[in-house]
Each structure stands twice: as C-alpha cells, then as structure tokens.
Amino acid sequence: GELKGLSSEERSAQRRRLAKPLWEELHQWLSLERRLVPDGGATAKAIDYTLGHWAALTRHLEDGAVAIDNNHLERQIKPWAMGR
C-alpha cells in the first residue's frame, strides 16, 4: 500500500492518523451492537471474540513494524497446505 515505503515510525504515525479513528468507531459500534444481541448466539460470540482480541487486532496502530495482515505468512505456508 501507500505506507509501504515509510519507516516504521512514519507508518505508525500515519496509521494512527488515518486508521485509528475508524478502528475506534468500529469498537464503539461493536460495543453498542453487543448490547442488542442476545447472549449465546453466533453474532454475540463473534462480537465477543473480536472485542476480546482488540489489543492484538489493533497492534499495527502502535507499531509500524507490525503488518496489518498476515498475507506474508499465508504465502509461506501455502505450499505445505496445498500438499496435504
């Protein structure tokens, strides 16, 4: 993406500026939505899982060296997965 050529510090600053407000809005929406969803259902479990892993999910906002996705790992394990 457009942040690829930046240093870790610059990437971190840009992520906080551009993406952090969106992540905060998503967190607020999930928290509010969770109150409306009955306990025990698939939607409740998905929201609870997401909120329970929020720190890991948003780690890329604080550390520019952390990839925003795991595509590089997926590409590395693909040959083994395809060989099963």
BAMINU-311053 format. One record per atom (N, C-alpha, C, O, CB): residue in three letters; x, y, z. Coordinates in pm, whole numbers, padded with zeros to 5 digits, always signed. Glycine has a CB too. Example, Ala and Ser with C-alpha at 12.3 -4.5 7.8 and 13.67 -1.06 7.14 Angstrom:
ALA+01319-00569+00780
ALA+01230-00450+00780
ALA+01320-00330+00780
ALA+01424-00332+00846
ALA+01131-00447+00905
SER+01285-00225+00708
SER+01367-00106+00714
SER+01290+00003+00787
SER+01341+00114+00804
SER+01408-00060+00572
***
This chain:
GLY+00081-00118+00000
GLY+00000+00000+00000
GLY+00085+00124+00000
GLY+00207+00119-00017
GLY-00092+00000+00117
GLU+00021+00233+00019
GLU+00087+00363+00012
GLU+00180+00389+00130
GLU+00261+00481+00122
GLU-00016+00471+00004
LEU+00171+00314+00236
LEU+00259+00333+00352
LEU+00380+00241+00348
LEU+00465+00246+00437
LEU+00182+00308+00480
LYS+00389+00158+00246
LYS+00493+00055+00240
LYS+00634+00111+00243
LYS+00721+00051+00308
LYS+00475-00028+00116
GLY+00661+00221+00177
GLY+00796+00275+00170
GLY+00838+00358+00289
GLY+00950+00409+00292
GLY+00809+00356+00049
LEU+00751+00373+00386
LEU+00781+00458+00502
LEU+00858+00381+00609
LEU+00855+00258+00613
LEU+00653+00515+00562
SER+00926+00454+00696
SER+00990+00392+00811
SER+00880+00344+00907
SER+00765+00384+00895
SER+01087+00493+00883
SER+00918+00259+01002
SER+00821+00208+01099
SER+00754+00322+01176
SER+00633+00318+01201
SER+00889+00112+01197
GLU+00832+00422+01214
GLU+00779+00535+01291
GLU+00681+00616+01206
GLU+00574+00655+01255
GLU+00893+00625+01341
GLU+00717+00641+01081
GLU+00628+00717+00992
GLU+00500+00638+00963
GLU+00390+00694+00962
GLU+00700+00752+00860
ARG+00515+00510+00941
ARG+00400+00424+00915
ARG+00307+00424+01035
ARG+00185+00431+01021
ARG+00444+00281+00879
SER+00364+00414+01153
SER+00286+00415+01277
SER+00207+00545+01290
SER+00088+00543+01322
SER+00378+00396+01399
ALA+00273+00656+01266
ALA+00208+00786+01277
ALA+00094+00798+01175
ALA-00013+00849+01209
ALA+00309+00899+01255
GLN+00116+00752+01054
GLN+00012+00759+00952
GLN-00105+00666+00985
GLN-00221+00701+00963
GLN+00070+00724+00814
ARG-00077+00550+01035
ARG-00184+00458+01074
ARG-00268+00518+01185
ARG-00391+00509+01183
ARG-00126+00324+01120
ARG-00202+00580+01283
ARG-00278+00643+01392
ARG-00363+00757+01338
ARG-00477+00776+01382
ARG-00182+00694+01502
ARG-00309+00833+01245
ARG-00382+00948+01191
ARG-00498+00903+01102
ARG-00609+00955+01113
ARG-00287+01038+01111
LEU-00473+00808+01015
LEU-00572+00768+00915
LEU-00667+00659+00963
LEU-00788+00666+00940
LEU-00502+00723+00791
ALA-00614+00559+01028
ALA-00694+00441+01059
ALA-00748+00436+01202
ALA-00856+00381+01225
ALA-00613+00319+01035
LYS-00675+00492+01297
LYS-00718+00478+01436
LYS-00859+00531+01461
LYS-00936+00466+01533
LYS-00620+00550+01526
PRO-00897+00647+01405
PRO-01035+00692+01427
PRO-01140+00592+01374
PRO-01246+00578+01434
PRO-01056+00828+01359
LEU-01110+00524+01266
LEU-01202+00424+01212
LEU-01211+00302+01303
LEU-01319+00249+01327
LEU-01159+00381+01072
TRP-01096+00259+01355
TRP-01095+00147+01449
TRP-01172+00183+01576
TRP-01246+00100+01629
TRP-00950+00107+01485
GLU-01156+00306+01625
GLU-01228+00349+01744
GLU-01378+00351+01720
GLU-01457+00315+01808
GLU-01181+00487+01789
GLU-01418+00394+01601
GLU-01559+00395+01564
GLU-01614+00252+01557
GLU-01726+00226+01602
GLU-01579+00467+01430
LEU-01536+00161+01500
LEU-01578+00021+01494
LEU-01593-00037+01634
LEU-01689-00109+01662
LEU-01476-00062+01413
HIS-01498-00007+01722
HIS-01504-00058+01859
HIS-01631-00009+01929
HIS-01700-00085+01996
HIS-01380-00015+01939
GLN-01661+00119+01912
GLN-01780+00177+01973
GLN-01906+00109+01917
GLN-01998+00075+01992
GLN-01785+00330+01949
TRP-01910+00090+01785
TRP-02026+00028+01723
TRP-02043-00116+01772
TRP-02154-00157+01806
TRP-02011+00030+01569
LEU-01933-00192+01776
LEU-01942-00330+01824
LEU-01991-00335+01969
LEU-02073-00420+02004
LEU-01805-00399+01813
SER-01940-00245+02051
SER-01982-00241+02193
SER-02131-00211+02206
SER-02200-00273+02286
SER-01900-00137+02270
LEU-02178-00116+02128
LEU-02320-00081+02132
LEU-02406-00193+02073
LEU-02510-00228+02129
LEU-02345+00050+02056
GLU-02362-00250+01963
GLU-02436-00357+01897
GLU-02446-00480+01987
GLU-02547-00550+01987
GLU-02369-00394+01765
ARG-02340-00505+02063
ARG-02338-00623+02150
ARG-02450-00618+02252
ARG-02504-00722+02290
ARG-02203-00633+02222
ARG-02486-00499+02295
ARG-02595-00484+02393
ARG-02730-00525+02335
ARG-02822-00560+02409
ARG-02602-00340+02443
LEU-02740-00521+02203
LEU-02867-00552+02137
LEU-02880-00697+02096
LEU-02989-00743+02061
LEU-02883-00465+02016
VAL-02770-00769+02099
VAL-02766-00908+02051
VAL-02781-01003+02170
VAL-02713-00987+02272
VAL-02633-00937+01974
PRO-02870-01101+02156
PRO-02888-01196+02267
PRO-02762-01279+02292
PRO-02689-01314+02199
PRO-03005-01290+02238
ASP-02737-01308+02419
ASP-02623-01392+02456
ASP-02637-01531+02395
ASP-02747-01581+02374
ASP-02612-01403+02610
GLY-02522-01592+02366
GLY-02520-01731+02321
GLY-02528-01752+02172
GLY-02494-01860+02124
GLY-02630-01802+02384
GLY-02572-01653+02097
GLY-02583-01669+01952
GLY-02450-01650+01882
GLY-02353-01605+01943
GLY-02684-01573+01896
ALA-02448-01683+01755
ALA-02325-01672+01675
ALA-02278-01527+01665
ALA-02158-01501+01670
ALA-02347-01730+01536
THR-02371-01435+01651
THR-02333-01293+01640
THR-02271-01245+01771
THR-02170-01175+01770
THR-02455-01206+01604
ALA-02332-01282+01881
ALA-02277-01244+02013
ALA-02137-01301+02031
ALA-02048-01233+02081
ALA-02370-01292+02126
LYS-02119-01426+01992
LYS-01988-01490+02006
LYS-01884-01421+01918
LYS-01770-01401+01960
LYS-01997-01640+01970
ALA-01923-01383+01797
ALA-01830-01315+01706
ALA-01791-01178+01761
ALA-01673-01140+01756
ALA-01893-01300+01566
ILE-01887-01104+01812
ILE-01857-00972+01868
ILE-01770-00987+01992
ILE-01673-00914+02009
ILE-01988-00895+01903
ASP-01804-01081+02079
ASP-01725-01103+02200
ASP-01582-01142+02166
ASP-01487-01095+02230
ASP-01790-01213+02287
TYR-01565-01227+02066
TYR-01432-01269+02023
TYR-01352-01149+01973
TYR-01236-01130+02010
TYR-01442-01378+01913
THR-01415-01069+01890
THR-01347-00952+01834
THR-01307-00854+01944
THR-01193-00809+01948
THR-01437-00881+01731
LEU-01398-00823+02032
LEU-01367-00730+02141
LEU-01263-00790+02237
LEU-01181-00717+02293
LEU-01494-00693+02218
GLY-01268-00919+02256
GLY-01173-00986+02344
GLY-01031-00989+02288
GLY-00935-01003+02364
GLY-01218-01127+02369
HIS-01018-00975+02158
HIS-00887-00974+02093
HIS-00851-00836+02037
HIS-00768-00825+01947
HIS-00884-01078+01982
TRP-00913-00734+02090
TRP-00898-00599+02036
TRP-00753-00551+02037
TRP-00707-00491+01940
TRP-00984-00503+02114
ALA-00681-00577+02144
ALA-00541-00530+02152
ALA-00457-00591+02041
ALA-00376-00522+01978
ALA-00481-00566+02290
ALA-00474-00720+02016
ALA-00399-00786+01909
ALA-00444-00737+01772
ALA-00363-00717+01681
ALA-00414-00939+01918
LEU-00574-00717+01757
LEU-00630-00673+01630
LEU-00581-00534+01590
LEU-00566-00505+01471
LEU-00781-00674+01637
THR-00557-00449+01688
THR-00517-00311+01659
THR-00369-00283+01689
THR-00328-00168+01690
THR-00602-00216+01738
ARG-00292-00386+01712
ARG-00149-00370+01743
ARG-00075-00293+01635
ARG+00018-00218+01664
ARG-00083-00506+01762
HIS-00116-00311+01509
HIS-00049-00244+01397
HIS-00058-00091+01406
HIS+00020-00021+01342
HIS-00110-00290+01266
LEU-00153-00039+01485
LEU-00166+00106+01500
LEU-00054+00165+01585
LEU-00017+00281+01569
LEU-00301+00140+01562
GLU+00000+00085+01675
GLU+00103+00133+01768
GLU+00244+00099+01723
GLU+00340+00164+01765
GLU+00079+00075+01904
ASP+00259-00002+01638
ASP+00391-00046+01595
ASP+00394-00057+01443
ASP+00334-00148+01386
ASP+00428-00181+01661
GLY+00464+00034+01380
GLY+00471+00036+01235
GLY+00539-00084+01174
GLY+00526-00109+01054
GLY+00541+00158+01191
ALA+00613-00161+01254
ALA+00679-00281+01203
ALA+00584-00400+01195
ALA+00613-00499+01129
ALA+00799-00316+01291
VAL+00470-00389+01261
VAL+00370-00497+01260
VAL+00288-00485+01132
VAL+00234-00379+01101
VAL+00278-00491+01386
ALA+00279-00596+01060
ALA+00199-00597+00937
ALA+00051-00585+00970
ALA+00006-00633+01074
ALA+00225-00726+00855
ILE-00023-00522+00882
ILE-00167-00504+00903
ILE-00244-00633+00875
ILE-00359-00648+00917
ILE-00220-00391+00814
ASP-00181-00725+00804
ASP-00244-00854+00775
ASP-00139-00965+00788
ASP-00023-00938+00820
ASP-00309-00854+00633
ASN-00180-01087+00763
ASN-00086-01198+00772
ASN-00062-01262+00635
ASN-00028-01380+00626
ASN-00138-01304+00871
ASN-00078-01185+00530
ASN-00062-01238+00394
ASN+00077-01299+00371
ASN+00089-01401+00304
ASN-00087-01129+00292
HIS+00180-01236+00427
HIS+00315-01289+00407
HIS+00328-01429+00468
HIS+00396-01515+00411
HIS+00420-01194+00469
LEU+00266-01452+00582
LEU+00268-01585+00644
LEU+00184-01684+00564
LEU+00222-01800+00547
LEU+00218-01579+00788
GLU+00071-01637+00515
GLU-00016-01724+00434
GLU+00059-01774+00310
GLU+00049-01892+00274
GLU-00144-01649+00391
ARG+00134-01685+00246
ARG+00210-01724+00127
ARG+00319-01825+00162
ARG+00348-01915+00083
ARG+00273-01600+00062
GLN+00379-01811+00280
GLN+00485-01903+00319
GLN+00433-02042+00350
GLN+00502-02141+00321
GLN+00558-01849+00440
ILE+00313-02054+00407
ILE+00262-02186+00442
ILE+00179-02249+00330
ILE+00144-02367+00338
ILE+00178-02176+00567
LYS+00147-02173+00227
LYS+00062-02225+00120
LYS+00117-02353+00056
LYS+00040-02446+00033
LYS+00045-02119+00014
PRO+00247-02361+00028
PRO+00297-02486-00033
PRO+00272-02608+00054
PRO+00240-02715+00001
PRO+00445-02473-00060
TRP+00284-02596+00185
TRP+00259-02709+00274
TRP+00111-02740+00280
TRP+00072-02857+00280
TRP+00313-02680+00414
ALA+00028-02637+00285
ALA-00117-02659+00291
ALA-00168-02724+00163
ALA-00257-02809+00167
ALA-00190-02526+00315
MET-00113-02685+00050
MET-00155-02741-00078
MET-00111-02887-00092
MET-00174-02964-00164
MET-00097-02658-00195
GLY-00004-02924-00025
GLY+00050-03060-00035
GLY-00021-03162+00053
GLY+00010-03281+00047
GLY+00194-03059-00002
ARG-00115-03117+00135
ARG-00185-03210+00226
ARG-00275-03304+00150
ARG-00341-03388+00210
ARG-00266-03134+00328
***
